[in-house]
Amino acid sequence: MSYDREMDGYGAEDFVIPEIKLIQGVGGETAKAEGAMPGNFYLAVTGEIIKEPFDITVIDIRKNRTYWGRTEIEDEPPVCSSLDGKISQNLEDCAKCPYEARNDTPWLLAAEERRKKCLLHYTILAIKDSMPVIIRAGGISIQSVRELLTQLRLNKTLKGEYHRAIIKVSSLKKKTAAGEAFQMQLRAVKLVGDPEKAKELLALSQQFLGLALPSGTPEEEPAQLMAAPLAAEEPVAKPAEKPPVAKAAPPAKPAPKAPVAALSTEEPPPEEEPEKIDTDF
């Protein structure tokens, strides 16, 4: 006798898409309790802490808007929001914001000023290790998303086949008038060289494209960076390695060469002409 599992009939509406969050100086207490530091990324569903740059394949990038109507960070919902950046959930036209708070360049505003505006942010639906994930970007990370959009949309090599582009995700510490915050960096670095892998990514992209994304907004950038995270950044085994570096001054200089070597390792795909991903527009 065979039995049908009800679970096999569940659709995308029953799934929880893992969200990768960029941890800032304030907030993200769950991730920090697991050991995440500001500047790290945290995959909530699996509890994975991502400390190094990682690769994704972009499926779609969707625009959203949120107006909190207050400067305090609270658990209360926003006054107004929009899932497509055009029509609010109150059925208002975002182009004619009734609150006169619309702002499309949040990276030009101080953190406290941003919280008074109806902010633009992006939700990136992507593939990481054959699994669908979402990454939310707002505030000072908006510019990086727009640069990525330019790379993907205007690249002659891709011709709209975005699943062929490997996107490197990392974070960069920025100093602002309100303190320090981390900006998300998104760069198309190379093309998928293996035809079979490209077919697999295309199939996954088409499968995940219809997923409904949960509502939400990016982590707020801090008004100021807490002292504890700054002190905690040092335990990256640097204290123990300082003596050798002090004794042998030369080893201090090879360090800058590491990034150069890392960049050169991304040249193996020249057989698939990866260079064109950045230059051929």
N, C-alpha and C positions, 0 to 999 in steps of 0.2 A: 504494500500500500504506500502510495506516495502522497506527500502533503505539500501544499503550496505555502510558501512563506509570505506573510503579509508584507514583510520588510522589502521583498523584491519588487513590490509595486510602488514603493515610495518614489516621489519625483524630486526635482530640484527644490521645490518649495519646502521640503522637509530637511534640506541640508543646511549645515552651518559652515560657511566658507571660512577657512582659517584666515585670520587677519594678522599681518606683520606690522608691528608698531615700532616707530622710532622713539626711543626713550629719551625724554628731556630731563632737565635738572629737577623739575617738580612734577608730581603726578606719577602715574605708572607704578603704584606701590606694589601691585601683585608681581610685576616683572622684577622689581628691585628685591622683593623678598626671595625670589628665586636666584638672585645673584647678578641681575642685569645692571649695567652701569649706563649713565647718560652717554648717548652716542651709539649704544648697542641697538640692535633690532631684536624684537621679541615676538615669537610665534605663539600666540595664546593657547590654541587648541592642543599643541604638543608640548608646550612649556620650553621650547627650544630657544636658547639665547644665541643670537648670531653676532659675533664680534668682528668678523672679517667681511669685506665686500663679497656680495653673492650675485649670482646670475639669475635672471628671470626671462621669460618670453612674454611679451605683452599681447593680451587678447583684445582688450578694449580699454579706453580711458574715458570715463564719464564725468561730466561736470555737475557740481552741486552748489548750493548756496545755504548759508546759515546766518540768522540774525538773532543774537542772544538778547539784545536790548538792555544789557547791564555789563558792568566792568568786573564784577565779582565772579569767580569760578565756583559755581554751585551745581547741585545735582538736579536742579529744576530744568525742564526742557526749554529749548529756545523759543523766543516769541514767534518766530517765523522761519520757515525753511523751504527748500525746493529740491526735488530729486533730480531735476534736469537742468537747473540753472535758468529756467525760463518762466515756468508757472509755479507759484508757491503752493503749499499744501492748503493755504487759505483761498486758493483759486485766484490769486492776484497776479497781474503781469509784472514780472521782476524788472522789466525795463522801465516801469512806472512805479517804482518802489513807494508804497504808501507811507513808509517810515523815513523816506529820503535818506537812507543809510547805505545805499548800494556802493560797493567799492570793488574794483577789479584789479587793483594793484596793491594787495595787502603787504607785500614785502617792502613797500616804501613807507609804511606807517610803523610807529612804535607799538609795542605789544599792547599797551593800555588803550591806545587809540583804536587798534584793530577790533577790540572787543565791543566798541561802540558802533561798529559798522556791520552791514550785511555782507558777509565775506564769501568770496569765491573759493572753492576748493575742488580737488579732483579725487576720484576714486579709481584706482588702477586695478583692473581684473587681469591677473597674470597666471603663468604656470611656473612653479618652482619644483623641480624634482618630480615631474609628472603629476603634480597636485595643484588644484586651483587655489589661489590665494588672492587676497585683496590688500592693497596698500593705499592709505589715505594720505594725501599731501595738501597742506595749506600753509598760510603765512609765508615765511621766508623760503619755503620749498616750492612754491608755485612757479617761480621762474624756471627752475630746473625741469619741471614737467613740461612747460611750454617749449623749452629748448629741445626736449626729447620728441615732442610732437613735430617740431620742425624737421628734426633728423628723419623721423619715420615717414612723414607725409611727402617730403620733397626729395627723398632719395631715389635716384633713377634705377639703382640696382634692385631695390625691393619691389617697386611697382605695386605697392599695396599688399604684398605678402609679408605682413608684419611678423608672422611666426618664424621667419627666417633670420630675424635679428636677435642677437644675444645682448641683453641689456644688463649692464653692471650697476648694482645698487650699493651705495656707500653713504657715509655721513661726514659732514664737515663742520667743525666748530666755528661759530661766528660770534664776534663781539658786537653787541648792540648797546644803545644808550641805557637799556633796561637790564643789561647783564649779558651772560653768555647763553647761546642756544645752539642747537644742532640743525643744520640744513641738510635735507635729503638730496643726494646727488644721483642723477639717472643719466647714463650714457650708453648709447648704442656702440659697442666696441668691435663686434665682428659678426660674420655670417655663419650660419650652420653649414658646415662643409659636407656632412654625411647625408646623402639623399634620403636614406631610410629614416634617419632621425628627423629630417625636415617633414617627411610624410607623417610621422608619428605626432609631431607638434601641430601640424595642420589639423589632423583628426581630433586631437585634444582641444584645440582652439574652437573648432566647430561644435564640439560636444558641450564645452563650458560656456559658450557665448550666450546661451539662453538663461544662464543662472541669474536669479534675482538677487541683487546686492542688498544687504541689510543697511538700514539707515544709520547714520553716525557721522562724526566729524573727527578731524585729526586731533592728536594730543595738543593741548594748548602749549605754546612756547612760554617759558617762565618769565615772570616779571624780573626775577633775579635768580642767579644760580646759587643753590644751597652749598654751604661750605663742605659738608660731608662728602658729596660726590667728588669734589675736587681732590680731597685728600685720598679718597679711595682709588683714584686713577693711578696713583703712584705704585701700588702693589703689583704692577705688571712686571714684576721681577727686575725692575730697573735698579732699585737700591743695591741688590746683590751684584749687579753687573757694572756699577759705577766705578769700584776700585780698579778692575782691569782696564777700563777705558782711561782712567786717570793716569795709570802707569804707562800705558802705551797709547800716546796721542794719536798715532796713525790710524788705529782701528776706528776712531771717531769719524773719520772722513769716508771710509767705505760705506757707512750707513746710507748717505744720500744716494749712493749708486744702486742700492737695492731696488728703489722704485724704477730706475731705468731698466734694470734687468727684468723686473716684472713686466714692464711694458714690452720689452723685446720678446718675452715669452708668448705674447699674444700674436706674434708674427707667424707661428707655424701655419695658421690658415692661409698664408699667401697663396697656397695652391688653389684655394677657393676664392681668392681676391677679396679678403676681408677689409683691406684698406679702403675700398670704395664706400664702405658703410659710413665713413666720416667725411669723405671729401667729394664724392661724385654726386652733385646735386643738379 
